[in-house]
């Protein structure tokens, strides 16, 4: 009589792999619908890093995609456009807390490369999973990759449904 132990192990491993792939923890989802994954309308308030005073506001869109990729679309850019959309990664920290980092290119008025902006977000998703708040710090680099300044902002987001 032939043993099915080898087949049982293979079937078991397939189930474990599928469970890991479909697991809410892997996709960044948490219990209660508090996942960051999805598309969001957002309002960005640029702030004085020392006083916290609001400087200006802009609208934007941000998408947190399965697998930890993000894409952010800003509005209110100068003409000619002074900044590209940002691309980056996000991850689940714990509970309804997430962390994201993204990068955009910046341009001078004549269209030449001014450098880059790197944005770091600490994000909290609301209990109902339909909104978030975030604190943002940024590093602004010149075209040679030298850090020239830092920035601060807060963001609020509403899930696009």
Buried (B, 14 or more C-beta within 10 A) or exposed (E): EEEEEEEEEEEEEEEEEEEEEEEEEBBBBBEEBBBBBBBBBBEBBBBEBEEEEEEEEBEBBBBBBEEBEBBBEBEEEEEEEBBBBBEBBBEBEEEBBBBBBBBBBBBEEEEEEBBBBBBBBBBBBBEEBBBBEBBBBBBBBBBEEEEEEEBBBBBBBEBEE
